[in-house]
Amino acid sequence: MWYVSPNNLMSALILEHMRPEHIATVAELETLCFGVHWTPTNFRKELDNPRCCYYVAIEDGRVVGYLGYWQILEEAHITSIGVHPDFRRRRVSQRLMCRMLEECQAREIKWITLEVKANNMQAQKLYEKFGFAVMGRRKNYYQKEQIDALIMWTEDVSLPAFQARLNQLQSEIQDIERQERSVS
Ligand SMILES: CC(C)(COP(=O)(O)OP(=O)(O)OC[C@H]1O[C@@H](n2cnc3c(N)ncnc32)[C@H](O)[C@@H]1OP(=O)(O)O)[C@@H](O)C(=O)NCCC(=O)NCCS
């Protein structure tokens, strides 16, 4: 099932704050990306929590990706990021991360952290691209599969070096968006 956005005439990817009408599709994406994980009820609670912020990526009226984080004082903890398998390697998650980081800077958040499975190389590559580094490991954190969690952190995202990295990643996206517009 796809959530059909009122903007369903647009072919370019758009990013929006997640709203209750996106929950069913995001929960389906969560299952596609992670197997059984968070339910619609979990997402409903997240949307009700003022510390949580979720975005969705929508293409042709379909939610194709999502990202969420919790703000805890000057830190943001990324809770989940997932992209529909048919839409991967098109910089959907890179766009979601750029959007999130811009908002974190506006909220004066300084450090971003997350946990990632030690064997999830594609996600680690994504986070490394954004300057995340491994700062710790939780042994068998994913108990069922007996996989360790790596704990990754950014440097202070308000520093000029981080801003330069973010500018570079955003300009990659702008190039892609220009190409998308020229074919649509
Ligand atoms: C990880 C995931 C979110 C990446 O989404 P995506 O939209 O395909 O990623 P993007 O196209 O934006 O790629 C951005 C960067 O991520 C890294 N990356 C993404 N997919 C990769 C892959 N299959 N192999 C290696 N690197 C990859 C690369 O550094 C890439 O930059 P590049 O294209 O310049 O090399 C997606 O594969 C997914 O949903 N996986 C299942 C859920 C999951 O593992 N979530 C993370 C939980 S911690």
The ligand as an ORCA input file, in Angstrom:
! r2SCAN-3c Opt
* xyz 0 1
  C      21.196      2.424      4.177
  C      20.099      3.050      3.304
  C      19.224      3.932      4.192
  C      20.805      3.917      2.229
  O      19.779      4.606      1.497
  P      19.998      5.115     -0.014
  O      18.962      6.140     -0.275
  O      20.078      3.962     -0.946
  O      21.443      5.795      0.078
  P      21.968      6.989     -0.864
  O      21.671      6.689     -2.288
  O      21.486      8.283     -0.316
  O      23.536      6.864     -0.656
  C      24.291      7.818      0.088
  C      25.607      7.176      0.480
  O      25.361      6.047      1.335
  C      26.316      5.007      1.071
  N      25.616      3.838      0.532
  C      24.279      3.703      0.353
  N      23.996      2.474     -0.113
  C      25.174      1.808     -0.235
  C      25.529      0.494     -0.669
  N      24.608     -0.392     -1.070
  N      26.841      0.165     -0.667
  C      27.790      1.033     -0.262
  N      27.514      2.307      0.153
  C      26.225      2.685      0.173
  C      27.283      5.591      0.030
  O      28.303      6.263      0.737
  C      26.384      6.597     -0.692
  O      27.113      7.625     -1.318
  P      27.714      7.384     -2.813
  O      26.534      7.074     -3.668
  O      28.389      8.694     -3.131
  O      28.669      6.225     -2.722
  C      19.261      1.971      2.569
  O      20.123      1.037      1.966
  C      18.299      1.216      3.483
  O      17.153      1.614      3.670
  N      18.785      0.079      4.065
  C      17.925     -0.749      4.946
  C      17.653     -0.032      6.254
  C      18.927      0.312      7.008
  O      19.892     -0.442      7.035
  N      18.900      1.499      7.651
  C      20.010      1.956      8.471
  C      19.838      1.454      9.871
  S      21.159      2.012     10.934
*
